[in-house]
Amino acid sequence: MNDLYEYLCDEEIVRFEPYNALSFEETKKSLEWRISSDEIFAIELKSLQNDWKRLSWETRM
């Protein structure tokens, strides 16, 4: 959760996303939705664990 927040609260990182930087509570709600959704999945390489700069969320088409 903290790694995702660190990523989503950074205005420089999300400036090209369709949303603004998120607060901690907004990040928590976003994570809950992402976990429960069939539209989203995440891929993480074991070699990159804890490297939030390489966190990737994808939307299923």
C-alpha distance matrix in Angstrom:
0.0 3.8 5.5 5.2 6.2 8.6 10.0 10.5 11.9 14.4 17.7 19.3 16.8 16.8 20.5 21.7 19.3 20.7 18.4 17.9 15.1 12.6 12.1 9.0 10.6 11.4 8.0 7.2 10.6 10.3 7.7 10.1 12.9 12.0 11.7 14.9 16.8 19.5 19.5 16.3 15.6 13.7 15.5 14.5 17.3 17.3 19.0 16.2 13.2 11.0 12.9 10.5 13.9 14.8 12.0 14.2 14.0 17.5 19.5 22.0 25.5
3.8 0.0 3.8 5.4 5.0 6.1 8.6 9.8 10.3 12.5 16.0 17.5 15.5 16.2 19.7 21.4 19.5 21.3 18.8 17.6 14.2 12.2 11.3 8.4 11.2 12.3 9.1 9.3 13.0 12.7 10.8 13.5 16.1 15.2 15.3 18.6 20.2 22.9 22.5 19.2 18.4 16.1 17.5 15.9 18.3 18.1 19.1 16.0 13.3 10.2 11.8 9.6 12.8 14.6 12.6 15.4 15.9 19.5 21.8 24.7 28.0
5.5 3.8 0.0 3.8 5.4 5.1 6.4 8.8 10.1 11.3 15.0 15.7 13.3 14.4 18.0 19.3 17.7 20.0 18.1 17.2 13.9 12.8 12.9 10.9 13.7 13.9 10.3 11.3 14.6 13.2 11.3 14.5 16.6 14.8 15.2 18.8 19.9 22.1 21.3 17.8 16.6 13.8 14.7 12.9 15.1 15.3 15.9 12.6 10.4 7.3 8.2 5.8 9.1 10.9 9.1 12.3 13.4 17.2 19.9 22.8 26.2
5.2 5.4 3.8 0.0 3.8 5.4 5.1 6.1 8.4 10.3 13.4 14.6 11.8 12.0 15.7 16.8 14.7 16.7 14.7 14.3 11.5 10.1 11.0 9.4 11.7 11.0 7.3 8.9 11.6 9.8 8.2 11.8 13.3 11.6 12.7 16.1 16.7 19.1 18.1 14.7 14.1 11.8 13.5 12.7 15.6 16.5 17.6 14.2 12.3 10.0 10.2 6.8 9.5 10.8 8.2 10.4 10.7 14.4 16.7 19.8 23.0
6.2 5.0 5.4 3.8 0.0 3.8 5.3 5.1 5.7 8.4 11.6 13.5 11.6 11.6 15.0 16.9 14.9 16.6 13.9 12.6 9.3 7.5 7.6 6.1 9.1 8.9 5.8 8.0 10.9 9.9 9.4 12.6 14.3 13.5 14.9 17.9 18.7 21.5 20.4 17.3 17.3 15.4 17.2 16.5 19.3 20.0 20.9 17.4 15.5 12.6 12.8 9.5 11.6 13.7 11.5 13.6 13.7 17.2 19.2 22.5 25.5
8.6 6.1 5.1 5.4 3.8 0.0 3.8 5.8 5.6 6.6 10.4 11.6 9.9 11.1 14.3 16.5 15.3 17.6 15.2 13.5 9.9 9.5 9.7 8.9 12.4 12.2 9.4 11.8 14.7 13.4 12.8 16.3 17.8 16.5 17.9 21.1 21.7 24.2 22.9 19.6 19.2 16.7 17.9 16.6 18.9 19.5 19.6 16.0 14.6 11.3 10.8 7.8 9.4 12.4 11.2 13.9 14.9 18.5 20.9 24.3 27.3
10.0 8.6 6.4 5.1 5.3 3.8 0.0 3.8 5.7 5.8 9.0 9.6 7.0 8.1 11.6 13.2 12.0 14.7 12.9 11.8 8.8 9.2 10.8 10.8 13.8 12.5 9.6 12.5 14.7 12.5 12.2 15.9 16.7 15.0 16.9 20.1 20.1 22.2 20.4 17.1 16.8 14.4 15.6 14.8 17.2 18.5 18.6 14.9 14.1 11.5 10.1 6.5 7.1 9.8 8.6 10.8 11.9 15.3 17.8 21.3 24.1
10.5 9.8 8.8 6.1 5.1 5.8 3.8 0.0 3.8 5.5 7.8 9.6 7.4 6.6 10.1 11.8 9.9 11.9 9.6 8.5 5.6 5.6 8.1 8.9 11.3 9.4 7.0 10.5 12.1 9.9 10.6 14.2 14.6 13.4 15.9 18.6 18.4 20.8 18.9 16.0 16.6 14.9 16.9 16.8 19.7 21.3 21.8 18.1 17.2 14.7 13.6 9.9 10.4 12.6 10.7 11.9 11.8 14.9 16.7 20.4 22.9
11.9 10.3 10.1 8.4 5.7 5.6 5.7 3.8 0.0 3.8 6.2 9.0 8.2 7.9 10.5 13.2 12.0 13.7 10.7 8.2 4.5 4.8 6.2 7.7 10.7 9.5 8.1 11.6 13.4 12.1 13.1 16.4 17.1 16.5 18.8 21.4 21.5 24.2 22.4 19.6 20.3 18.6 20.5 20.1 22.7 24.0 24.3 20.5 19.4 16.5 15.5 12.1 12.5 15.4 14.0 15.5 15.6 18.7 20.4 24.0 26.5
14.4 12.5 11.3 10.3 8.4 6.6 5.8 5.5 3.8 0.0 3.8 5.5 5.4 6.5 8.6 11.6 11.4 13.8 11.5 9.0 5.9 8.0 9.8 11.4 14.5 13.1 11.7 15.1 16.9 15.1 16.1 19.5 20.0 18.9 21.4 24.1 23.9 26.2 24.0 21.2 21.5 19.5 20.9 20.3 22.5 24.0 23.7 19.9 19.4 16.6 14.8 11.6 11.0 14.3 13.8 15.4 16.2 19.2 21.2 24.9 27.2
17.7 16.0 15.0 13.4 11.6 10.4 9.0 7.8 6.2 3.8 0.0 3.8 5.5 5.4 5.8 9.4 9.8 12.0 9.9 7.0 5.2 8.7 11.0 13.6 16.1 14.2 13.5 17.2 18.4 16.4 18.1 21.4 21.3 20.4 23.3 25.7 25.0 27.3 24.7 22.2 23.1 21.5 23.0 22.9 25.2 27.0 26.6 22.8 22.7 20.1 18.0 14.8 13.6 16.6 16.2 17.1 17.6 20.0 21.6 25.4 27.2
19.3 17.5 15.7 14.6 13.5 11.6 9.6 9.6 9.0 5.5 3.8 0.0 3.8 5.7 5.4 8.5 10.1 13.1 12.0 9.8 8.6 12.0 14.5 16.6 19.4 17.4 16.2 19.9 21.1 18.8 20.1 23.6 23.4 22.0 24.8 27.4 26.5 28.3 25.6 23.0 23.5 21.5 22.5 22.2 24.0 26.0 25.2 21.5 22.0 19.6 16.9 14.2 12.1 15.1 15.5 16.5 17.6 19.9 21.9 25.6 27.3
16.8 15.5 13.3 11.8 11.6 9.9 7.0 7.4 8.2 5.4 5.5 3.8 0.0 3.8 5.7 7.6 8.3 11.7 11.0 9.8 8.4 11.2 14.0 15.6 18.3 16.1 14.3 17.9 19.1 16.4 17.3 20.9 20.6 18.8 21.6 24.4 23.3 25.0 22.3 19.5 19.8 17.8 18.7 18.5 20.5 22.7 22.1 18.4 18.9 16.8 14.1 11.2 9.0 11.6 11.8 12.7 13.9 16.3 18.5 22.2 24.1
16.8 16.2 14.4 12.0 11.6 11.1 8.1 6.6 7.9 6.5 5.4 5.7 3.8 0.0 3.8 5.5 5.0 8.1 7.2 6.5 6.2 9.1 12.5 14.7 16.7 13.9 12.7 16.4 16.9 14.1 15.7 19.1 18.3 16.9 20.0 22.4 21.1 22.9 20.1 17.7 18.6 17.3 18.9 19.4 21.9 24.3 24.2 20.5 20.7 18.8 16.5 13.1 11.6 13.6 12.8 12.8 13.0 15.0 16.5 20.3 22.0
20.5 19.7 18.0 15.7 15.0 14.3 11.6 10.1 10.5 8.6 5.8 5.4 5.7 3.8 0.0 3.8 5.6 8.1 7.9 6.9 7.9 11.5 14.8 17.5 19.3 16.5 15.9 19.6 19.9 17.2 19.2 22.4 21.3 20.1 23.5 25.5 24.0 25.7 22.5 20.5 21.7 20.6 22.1 22.7 25.0 27.5 27.2 23.5 24.1 22.2 19.6 16.5 14.5 16.5 16.2 15.9 16.1 17.6 18.8 22.5 23.6
21.7 21.4 19.3 16.8 16.9 16.5 13.2 11.8 13.2 11.6 9.4 8.5 7.6 5.5 3.8 0.0 3.8 6.6 8.2 9.0 10.6 13.7 17.3 19.7 21.3 18.1 17.2 20.9 20.7 17.6 19.5 22.6 21.0 19.5 22.9 24.8 22.8 24.0 20.6 18.9 20.1 19.3 20.7 21.8 24.1 27.0 26.8 23.3 24.2 22.9 20.2 17.1 14.9 16.0 15.7 14.7 14.6 15.4 16.3 19.9 20.7
19.3 19.5 17.7 14.7 14.9 15.3 12.0 9.9 12.0 11.4 9.8 10.1 8.3 5.0 5.6 3.8 0.0 3.8 5.4 7.4 9.1 11.4 15.2 17.4 18.5 15.1 14.3 17.8 17.3 14.1 16.1 19.1 17.3 15.9 19.5 21.2 19.2 20.5 17.2 15.6 17.2 16.8 18.8 20.2 23.0 25.8 26.1 22.6 23.1 21.8 19.6 16.2 14.7 15.5 14.3 12.9 12.1 12.9 13.5 17.1 18.2
20.7 21.3 20.0 16.7 16.6 17.6 14.7 11.9 13.7 13.8 12.0 13.1 11.7 8.1 8.1 6.6 3.8 0.0 3.8 7.1 10.0 11.8 15.5 17.9 18.3 14.6 14.7 17.9 16.6 13.7 16.4 18.7 16.5 15.8 19.6 20.6 18.4 19.9 16.6 15.7 18.1 18.4 20.8 22.7 25.7 28.5 29.2 25.8 25.9 24.7 22.8 19.2 18.1 18.8 17.2 15.5 13.8 14.1 13.6 17.1 17.7
18.4 18.8 18.1 14.7 13.9 15.2 12.9 9.6 10.7 11.5 9.9 12.0 11.0 7.2 7.9 8.2 5.4 3.8 0.0 3.8 6.8 8.2 11.8 14.5 14.9 11.3 11.7 15.1 14.1 11.6 14.6 17.0 15.3 15.1 18.7 19.9 18.4 20.5 17.6 16.4 18.7 18.8 21.4 22.8 26.0 28.4 29.2 25.6 25.3 23.5 22.0 18.3 17.7 18.9 17.0 16.0 14.4 15.5 15.4 18.9 20.1
17.9 17.6 17.2 14.3 12.6 13.5 11.8 8.5 8.2 9.0 7.0 9.8 9.8 6.5 6.9 9.0 7.4 7.1 3.8 0.0 3.8 6.2 9.5 12.8 13.7 10.7 11.3 14.9 14.6 12.7 15.5 18.1 17.1 17.1 20.5 22.0 21.0 23.4 20.7 19.1 21.0 20.6 23.0 23.9 26.9 29.0 29.5 25.7 25.3 23.1 21.5 17.8 17.3 19.2 17.7 17.5 16.4 18.1 18.5 22.2 23.6
15.1 14.2 13.9 11.5 9.3 9.9 8.8 5.6 4.5 5.9 5.2 8.6 8.4 6.2 7.9 10.6 9.1 10.0 6.8 3.8 0.0 3.8 6.9 9.9 11.7 9.3 9.2 12.9 13.5 11.9 14.1 17.0 16.8 16.6 19.6 21.6 21.1 23.7 21.4 19.3 20.6 19.6 21.9 22.2 25.1 26.8 27.2 23.4 22.7 20.2 18.8 15.2 15.0 17.4 15.9 16.5 15.9 18.3 19.3 23.0 24.9
12.6 12.2 12.8 10.1 7.5 9.5 9.2 5.6 4.8 8.0 8.7 12.0 11.2 9.1 11.5 13.7 11.4 11.8 8.2 6.2 3.8 0.0 3.8 6.6 7.9 5.5 5.9 9.4 10.1 9.1 11.4 14.0 14.2 14.5 17.2 19.0 19.1 22.1 20.3 18.1 19.6 18.8 21.4 21.8 24.9 26.3 27.1 23.5 22.2 19.6 19.0 15.3 16.0 18.2 16.0 16.7 15.7 18.3 19.1 22.6 24.8
12.1 11.3 12.9 11.0 7.6 9.7 10.8 8.1 6.2 9.8 11.0 14.5 14.0 12.5 14.8 17.3 15.2 15.5 11.8 9.5 6.9 3.8 0.0 3.8 5.5 5.1 6.1 8.6 9.9 10.3 12.1 14.2 15.3 16.1 18.1 20.0 20.7 24.0 22.6 20.5 21.8 20.9 23.4 23.4 26.5 27.5 28.4 24.8 23.0 20.1 20.1 16.6 17.9 20.3 18.1 19.3 18.3 21.2 22.1 25.4 27.9
9.0 8.4 10.9 9.4 6.1 8.9 10.8 8.9 7.7 11.4 13.6 16.6 15.6 14.7 17.5 19.7 17.4 17.9 14.5 12.8 9.9 6.6 3.8 0.0 3.8 5.5 5.1 6.2 8.8 9.8 10.5 12.4 14.3 15.1 16.4 18.5 19.8 23.2 22.4 20.0 20.8 19.7 22.2 21.9 24.9 25.5 26.6 23.3 21.0 18.1 18.7 15.5 17.6 19.7 17.3 18.9 18.0 21.2 22.3 25.4 28.2
10.6 11.2 13.7 11.7 9.1 12.4 13.8 11.3 10.7 14.5 16.1 19.4 18.3 16.7 19.3 21.3 18.5 18.3 14.9 13.7 11.7 7.9 5.5 3.8 0.0 3.8 5.4 5.0 6.3 8.6 9.8 10.7 12.5 14.2 15.4 16.8 18.3 21.9 21.4 19.5 20.9 20.4 23.4 23.5 26.8 27.4 28.9 25.7 23.4 20.8 21.6 18.3 20.5 22.2 19.4 20.4 18.9 21.6 22.2 25.0 27.7
11.4 12.3 13.9 11.0 8.9 12.2 12.5 9.4 9.5 13.1 14.2 17.4 16.1 13.9 16.5 18.1 15.1 14.6 11.3 10.7 9.3 5.5 5.1 5.5 3.8 0.0 3.8 5.4 5.2 6.1 8.6 9.9 10.6 12.1 14.2 15.5 16.2 19.7 18.7 17.0 18.8 18.6 21.7 22.3 25.8 26.9 28.4 25.1 23.1 20.8 21.1 17.5 19.2 20.7 17.8 18.2 16.4 18.9 19.1 22.2 24.6
8.0 9.1 10.3 7.3 5.8 9.4 9.6 7.0 8.1 11.7 13.5 16.2 14.3 12.7 15.9 17.2 14.3 14.7 11.7 11.3 9.2 5.9 6.1 5.1 5.4 3.8 0.0 3.8 5.4 4.9 6.0 8.5 9.8 10.2 12.1 14.2 15.0 18.3 17.4 15.0 16.1 15.5 18.4 18.7 22.1 23.2 24.6 21.3 19.3 17.1 17.5 14.0 15.9 17.3 14.3 15.1 13.6 16.5 17.3 20.4 23.2
7.2 9.3 11.3 8.9 8.0 11.8 12.5 10.5 11.6 15.1 17.2 19.9 17.9 16.4 19.6 20.9 17.8 17.9 15.1 14.9 12.9 9.4 8.6 6.2 5.0 5.4 3.8 0.0 3.8 5.4 5.2 6.2 8.7 9.9 10.6 12.5 14.2 17.7 17.6 15.4 16.4 16.0 19.0 19.3 22.7 23.3 25.3 22.3 19.8 17.8 18.9 15.7 18.3 19.3 16.0 16.8 15.2 17.9 18.6 21.2 24.2
10.6 13.0 14.6 11.6 10.9 14.7 14.7 12.1 13.4 16.9 18.4 21.1 19.1 16.9 19.9 20.7 17.3 16.6 14.1 14.6 13.5 10.1 9.9 8.8 6.3 5.2 5.4 3.8 0.0 3.8 5.4 5.1 6.3 8.6 10.0 10.8 12.1 15.8 15.6 14.2 16.0 16.4 19.8 20.8 24.4 25.5 27.6 24.7 22.4 20.7 21.6 18.3 20.4 21.1 17.7 17.7 15.3 17.4 17.3 19.7 22.4
10.3 12.7 13.2 9.8 9.9 13.4 12.5 9.9 12.1 15.1 16.4 18.8 16.4 14.1 17.2 17.6 14.1 13.7 11.6 12.7 11.9 9.1 10.3 9.8 8.6 6.1 4.9 5.4 3.8 0.0 3.8 5.5 5.1 6.1 8.6 10.0 10.4 13.8 12.9 11.1 13.0 13.4 16.9 18.1 21.8 23.3 25.3 22.3 20.4 19.0 19.4 15.9 17.7 18.1 14.6 14.3 11.7 13.8 13.8 16.5 19.2
7.7 10.8 11.3 8.2 9.4 12.8 12.2 10.6 13.1 16.1 18.1 20.1 17.3 15.7 19.2 19.5 16.1 16.4 14.6 15.5 14.1 11.4 12.1 10.5 9.8 8.6 6.0 5.2 5.4 3.8 0.0 3.8 5.4 5.0 6.1 8.6 9.8 13.0 12.8 10.4 11.2 11.2 14.5 15.4 19.1 20.2 22.5 19.7 17.5 16.4 17.2 14.2 16.5 16.6 12.9 13.0 10.8 13.3 13.9 16.3 19.5
10.1 13.5 14.5 11.8 12.6 16.3 15.9 14.2 16.4 19.5 21.4 23.6 20.9 19.1 22.4 22.6 19.1 18.7 17.0 18.1 17.0 14.0 14.2 12.4 10.7 9.9 8.5 6.2 5.1 5.5 3.8 0.0 3.8 5.5 5.3 6.3 8.6 12.2 12.9 11.3 12.5 13.3 16.8 17.9 21.6 22.5 25.1 22.7 20.2 19.3 20.6 17.8 20.3 20.1 16.4 16.1 13.5 15.4 15.4 17.1 20.2
12.9 16.1 16.6 13.3 14.3 17.8 16.7 14.6 17.1 20.0 21.3 23.4 20.6 18.3 21.3 21.0 17.3 16.5 15.3 17.1 16.8 14.2 15.3 14.3 12.5 10.6 9.8 8.7 6.3 5.1 5.4 3.8 0.0 3.8 5.5 5.2 5.9 9.6 9.8 9.0 11.2 12.9 16.6 18.5 22.2 23.7 26.3 23.8 21.8 21.2 21.9 18.9 20.8 20.4 16.6 15.6 12.4 13.5 12.7 14.3 17.0
12.0 15.2 14.8 11.6 13.5 16.5 15.0 13.4 16.5 18.9 20.4 22.0 18.8 16.9 20.1 19.5 15.9 15.8 15.1 17.1 16.6 14.5 16.1 15.1 14.2 12.1 10.2 9.9 8.6 6.1 5.0 5.5 3.8 0.0 3.8 5.5 5.2 8.2 7.9 5.8 7.5 9.0 12.8 14.8 18.6 20.3 22.9 20.4 18.8 18.5 19.0 16.2 18.0 17.1 13.3 12.0 8.8 10.1 9.9 11.7 14.9
11.7 15.3 15.2 12.7 14.9 17.9 16.9 15.9 18.8 21.4 23.3 24.8 21.6 20.0 23.5 22.9 19.5 19.6 18.7 20.5 19.6 17.2 18.1 16.4 15.4 14.2 12.1 10.6 10.0 8.6 6.1 5.3 5.5 3.8 0.0 3.8 5.7 8.3 9.6 7.7 8.0 9.4 12.8 14.5 18.1 19.3 22.2 20.2 18.1 18.2 19.4 17.1 19.4 18.3 14.5 13.6 10.9 12.2 12.4 13.4 16.8
14.9 18.6 18.8 16.1 17.9 21.1 20.1 18.6 21.4 24.1 25.7 27.4 24.4 22.4 25.5 24.8 21.2 20.6 19.9 22.0 21.6 19.0 20.0 18.5 16.8 15.5 14.2 12.5 10.8 10.0 8.6 6.3 5.2 5.5 3.8 0.0 3.8 6.8 9.0 8.6 10.0 12.3 15.7 17.8 21.4 22.7 25.7 23.9 21.9 22.0 23.2 20.7 22.9 21.7 18.0 16.7 13.5 14.1 13.2 13.5 16.5
16.8 20.2 19.9 16.7 18.7 21.7 20.1 18.4 21.5 23.9 25.0 26.5 23.3 21.1 24.0 22.8 19.2 18.4 18.4 21.0 21.1 19.1 20.7 19.8 18.3 16.2 15.0 14.2 12.1 10.4 9.8 8.6 5.9 5.2 5.7 3.8 0.0 3.8 5.3 5.9 8.3 11.4 14.9 17.7 21.2 23.1 26.0 24.0 22.6 22.9 23.5 20.9 22.5 21.1 17.4 15.4 11.9 11.5 9.9 10.1 12.8
19.5 22.9 22.1 19.1 21.5 24.2 22.2 20.8 24.2 26.2 27.3 28.3 25.0 22.9 25.7 24.0 20.5 19.9 20.5 23.4 23.7 22.1 24.0 23.2 21.9 19.7 18.3 17.7 15.8 13.8 13.0 12.2 9.6 8.2 8.3 6.8 3.8 0.0 3.8 5.7 7.6 11.3 14.4 17.6 20.9 23.0 25.9 24.4 23.3 24.2 24.6 22.3 23.6 21.7 18.3 15.8 12.3 11.0 9.0 7.8 10.3
19.5 22.5 21.3 18.1 20.4 22.9 20.4 18.9 22.4 24.0 24.7 25.6 22.3 20.1 22.5 20.6 17.2 16.6 17.6 20.7 21.4 20.3 22.6 22.4 21.4 18.7 17.4 17.6 15.6 12.9 12.8 12.9 9.8 7.9 9.6 9.0 5.3 3.8 0.0 3.8 7.0 10.5 13.7 17.1 20.4 23.0 25.5 23.6 23.0 23.7 23.5 21.0 21.8 19.9 16.7 13.8 10.2 8.2 5.5 5.0 7.6
16.3 19.2 17.8 14.7 17.3 19.6 17.1 16.0 19.6 21.2 22.2 23.0 19.5 17.7 20.5 18.9 15.6 15.7 16.4 19.1 19.3 18.1 20.5 20.0 19.5 17.0 15.0 15.4 14.2 11.1 10.4 11.3 9.0 5.8 7.7 8.6 5.9 5.7 3.8 0.0 3.8 6.9 10.3 13.5 17.0 19.6 22.0 19.9 19.2 19.9 19.7 17.2 18.2 16.3 13.0 10.3 6.7 5.7 4.8 6.0 9.5
15.6 18.4 16.6 14.1 17.3 19.2 16.8 16.6 20.3 21.5 23.1 23.5 19.8 18.6 21.7 20.1 17.2 18.1 18.7 21.0 20.6 19.6 21.8 20.8 20.9 18.8 16.1 16.4 16.0 13.0 11.2 12.5 11.2 7.5 8.0 10.0 8.3 7.6 7.0 3.8 0.0 3.8 6.9 10.2 13.6 16.0 18.6 16.9 16.3 17.4 17.4 15.5 16.7 14.3 11.1 8.6 6.0 5.7 6.8 7.5 11.2
13.7 16.1 13.8 11.8 15.4 16.7 14.4 14.9 18.6 19.5 21.5 21.5 17.8 17.3 20.6 19.3 16.8 18.4 18.8 20.6 19.6 18.8 20.9 19.7 20.4 18.6 15.5 16.0 16.4 13.4 11.2 13.3 12.9 9.0 9.4 12.3 11.4 11.3 10.5 6.9 3.8 0.0 3.8 6.6 10.2 12.7 15.1 13.1 12.6 13.8 13.7 12.1 13.4 10.8 7.7 5.9 4.8 6.3 9.0 10.5 14.1
15.5 17.5 14.7 13.5 17.2 17.9 15.6 16.9 20.5 20.9 23.0 22.5 18.7 18.9 22.1 20.7 18.8 20.8 21.4 23.0 21.9 21.4 23.4 22.2 23.4 21.7 18.4 19.0 19.8 16.9 14.5 16.8 16.6 12.8 12.8 15.7 14.9 14.4 13.7 10.3 6.9 3.8 0.0 3.8 6.8 9.7 11.9 10.5 10.7 12.8 12.4 11.8 12.8 9.5 7.5 6.2 7.1 8.3 11.5 12.6 15.9
14.5 15.9 12.9 12.7 16.5 16.6 14.8 16.8 20.1 20.3 22.9 22.2 18.5 19.4 22.7 21.8 20.2 22.7 22.8 23.9 22.2 21.8 23.4 21.9 23.5 22.3 18.7 19.3 20.8 18.1 15.4 17.9 18.5 14.8 14.5 17.8 17.7 17.6 17.1 13.5 10.2 6.6 3.8 0.0 3.8 6.3 8.5 7.0 7.0 9.5 9.5 9.8 11.2 8.1 6.7 7.4 9.5 11.6 15.0 16.3 19.7
17.3 18.3 15.1 15.6 19.3 18.9 17.2 19.7 22.7 22.5 25.2 24.0 20.5 21.9 25.0 24.1 23.0 25.7 26.0 26.9 25.1 24.9 26.5 24.9 26.8 25.8 22.1 22.7 24.4 21.8 19.1 21.6 22.2 18.6 18.1 21.4 21.2 20.9 20.4 17.0 13.6 10.2 6.8 3.8 0.0 3.8 5.3 5.3 6.6 10.0 9.8 11.4 12.3 9.1 9.2 10.2 12.9 14.6 18.0 19.1 22.3
17.3 18.1 15.3 16.5 20.0 19.5 18.5 21.3 24.0 24.0 27.0 26.0 22.7 24.3 27.5 27.0 25.8 28.5 28.4 29.0 26.8 26.3 27.5 25.5 27.4 26.9 23.2 23.3 25.5 23.3 20.2 22.5 23.7 20.3 19.3 22.7 23.1 23.0 23.0 19.6 16.0 12.7 9.7 6.3 3.8 0.0 3.8 5.4 5.3 9.1 10.1 12.4 14.0 11.4 11.6 13.3 15.8 17.8 21.2 22.2 25.5
19.0 19.1 15.9 17.6 20.9 19.6 18.6 21.8 24.3 23.7 26.6 25.2 22.1 24.2 27.2 26.8 26.1 29.2 29.2 29.5 27.2 27.1 28.4 26.6 28.9 28.4 24.6 25.3 27.6 25.3 22.5 25.1 26.3 22.9 22.2 25.7 26.0 25.9 25.5 22.0 18.6 15.1 11.9 8.5 5.3 3.8 0.0 3.8 5.8 9.1 9.1 12.2 13.1 10.8 12.2 14.3 17.3 19.4 23.0 24.4 27.5
16.2 16.0 12.6 14.2 17.4 16.0 14.9 18.1 20.5 19.9 22.8 21.5 18.4 20.5 23.5 23.3 22.6 25.8 25.6 25.7 23.4 23.5 24.8 23.3 25.7 25.1 21.3 22.3 24.7 22.3 19.7 22.7 23.8 20.4 20.2 23.9 24.0 24.4 23.6 19.9 16.9 13.1 10.5 7.0 5.3 5.4 3.8 0.0 3.8 6.3 5.5 8.4 9.4 7.3 8.8 11.4 14.7 17.2 20.9 22.7 25.9
13.2 13.3 10.4 12.3 15.5 14.6 14.1 17.2 19.4 19.4 22.7 22.0 18.9 20.7 24.1 24.2 23.1 25.9 25.3 25.3 22.7 22.2 23.0 21.0 23.4 23.1 19.3 19.8 22.4 20.4 17.5 20.2 21.8 18.8 18.1 21.9 22.6 23.3 23.0 19.2 16.3 12.6 10.7 7.0 6.6 5.3 5.8 3.8 0.0 3.8 5.5 7.9 10.3 8.9 9.0 11.9 14.6 17.5 21.0 22.8 26.3
11.0 10.2 7.3 10.0 12.6 11.3 11.5 14.7 16.5 16.6 20.1 19.6 16.8 18.8 22.2 22.9 21.8 24.7 23.5 23.1 20.2 19.6 20.1 18.1 20.8 20.8 17.1 17.8 20.7 19.0 16.4 19.3 21.2 18.5 18.2 22.0 22.9 24.2 23.7 19.9 17.4 13.8 12.8 9.5 10.0 9.1 9.1 6.3 3.8 0.0 3.8 5.8 8.8 8.9 8.8 12.4 14.9 18.3 21.7 24.0 27.5
12.9 11.8 8.2 10.2 12.8 10.8 10.1 13.6 15.5 14.8 18.0 16.9 14.1 16.5 19.6 20.2 19.6 22.8 22.0 21.5 18.8 19.0 20.1 18.7 21.6 21.1 17.5 18.9 21.6 19.4 17.2 20.6 21.9 19.0 19.4 23.2 23.5 24.6 23.5 19.7 17.4 13.7 12.4 9.5 9.8 10.1 9.1 5.5 5.5 3.8 0.0 3.8 5.4 5.9 7.1 10.8 13.9 17.1 20.7 23.2 26.4
10.5 9.6 5.8 6.8 9.5 7.8 6.5 9.9 12.1 11.6 14.8 14.2 11.2 13.1 16.5 17.1 16.2 19.2 18.3 17.8 15.2 15.3 16.6 15.5 18.3 17.5 14.0 15.7 18.3 15.9 14.2 17.8 18.9 16.2 17.1 20.7 20.9 22.3 21.0 17.2 15.5 12.1 11.8 9.8 11.4 12.4 12.2 8.4 7.9 5.8 3.8 0.0 3.8 5.3 5.1 8.8 11.4 14.9 18.2 21.1 24.3
13.9 12.8 9.1 9.5 11.6 9.4 7.1 10.4 12.5 11.0 13.6 12.1 9.0 11.6 14.5 14.9 14.7 18.1 17.7 17.3 15.0 16.0 17.9 17.6 20.5 19.2 15.9 18.3 20.4 17.7 16.5 20.3 20.8 18.0 19.4 22.9 22.5 23.6 21.8 18.2 16.7 13.4 12.8 11.2 12.3 14.0 13.1 9.4 10.3 8.8 5.4 3.8 0.0 3.8 5.7 8.6 11.7 14.8 18.2 21.2 24.0
14.8 14.6 10.9 10.8 13.7 12.4 9.8 12.6 15.4 14.3 16.6 15.1 11.6 13.6 16.5 16.0 15.5 18.8 18.9 19.2 17.4 18.2 20.3 19.7 22.2 20.7 17.3 19.3 21.1 18.1 16.6 20.1 20.4 17.1 18.3 21.7 21.1 21.7 19.9 16.3 14.3 10.8 9.5 8.1 9.1 11.4 10.8 7.3 8.9 8.9 5.9 5.3 3.8 0.0 3.8 6.2 9.8 12.5 16.2 18.8 21.7
12.0 12.6 9.1 8.2 11.5 11.2 8.6 10.7 14.0 13.8 16.2 15.5 11.8 12.8 16.2 15.7 14.3 17.2 17.0 17.7 15.9 16.0 18.1 17.3 19.4 17.8 14.3 16.0 17.7 14.6 12.9 16.4 16.6 13.3 14.5 18.0 17.4 18.3 16.7 13.0 11.1 7.7 7.5 6.7 9.2 11.6 12.2 8.8 9.0 8.8 7.1 5.1 5.7 3.8 0.0 3.8 6.8 10.1 13.6 16.3 19.4
14.2 15.4 12.3 10.4 13.6 13.9 10.8 11.9 15.5 15.4 17.1 16.5 12.7 12.8 15.9 14.7 12.9 15.5 16.0 17.5 16.5 16.7 19.3 18.9 20.4 18.2 15.1 16.8 17.7 14.3 13.0 16.1 15.6 12.0 13.6 16.7 15.4 15.8 13.8 10.3 8.6 5.9 6.2 7.4 10.2 13.3 14.3 11.4 11.9 12.4 10.8 8.8 8.6 6.2 3.8 0.0 3.8 6.4 10.1 12.8 15.7
14.0 15.9 13.4 10.7 13.7 14.9 11.9 11.8 15.6 16.2 17.6 17.6 13.9 13.0 16.1 14.6 12.1 13.8 14.4 16.4 15.9 15.7 18.3 18.0 18.9 16.4 13.6 15.2 15.3 11.7 10.8 13.5 12.4 8.8 10.9 13.5 11.9 12.3 10.2 6.7 6.0 4.8 7.1 9.5 12.9 15.8 17.3 14.7 14.6 14.9 13.9 11.4 11.7 9.8 6.8 3.8 0.0 3.8 6.9 9.9 13.0
17.5 19.5 17.2 14.4 17.2 18.5 15.3 14.9 18.7 19.2 20.0 19.9 16.3 15.0 17.6 15.4 12.9 14.1 15.5 18.1 18.3 18.3 21.2 21.2 21.6 18.9 16.5 17.9 17.4 13.8 13.3 15.4 13.5 10.1 12.2 14.1 11.5 11.0 8.2 5.7 5.7 6.3 8.3 11.6 14.6 17.8 19.4 17.2 17.5 18.3 17.1 14.9 14.8 12.5 10.1 6.4 3.8 0.0 3.8 6.5 9.4
19.5 21.8 19.9 16.7 19.2 20.9 17.8 16.7 20.4 21.2 21.6 21.9 18.5 16.5 18.8 16.3 13.5 13.6 15.4 18.5 19.3 19.1 22.1 22.3 22.2 19.1 17.3 18.6 17.3 13.8 13.9 15.4 12.7 9.9 12.4 13.2 9.9 9.0 5.5 4.8 6.8 9.0 11.5 15.0 18.0 21.2 23.0 20.9 21.0 21.7 20.7 18.2 18.2 16.2 13.6 10.1 6.9 3.8 0.0 3.8 6.3
22.0 24.7 22.8 19.8 22.5 24.3 21.3 20.4 24.0 24.9 25.4 25.6 22.2 20.3 22.5 19.9 17.1 17.1 18.9 22.2 23.0 22.6 25.4 25.4 25.0 22.2 20.4 21.2 19.7 16.5 16.3 17.1 14.3 11.7 13.4 13.5 10.1 7.8 5.0 6.0 7.5 10.5 12.6 16.3 19.1 22.2 24.4 22.7 22.8 24.0 23.2 21.1 21.2 18.8 16.3 12.8 9.9 6.5 3.8 0.0 3.8
25.5 28.0 26.2 23.0 25.5 27.3 24.1 22.9 26.5 27.2 27.2 27.3 24.1 22.0 23.6 20.7 18.2 17.7 20.1 23.6 24.9 24.8 27.9 28.2 27.7 24.6 23.2 24.2 22.4 19.2 19.5 20.2 17.0 14.9 16.8 16.5 12.8 10.3 7.6 9.5 11.2 14.1 15.9 19.7 22.3 25.5 27.5 25.9 26.3 27.5 26.4 24.3 24.0 21.7 19.4 15.7 13.0 9.4 6.3 3.8 0.0
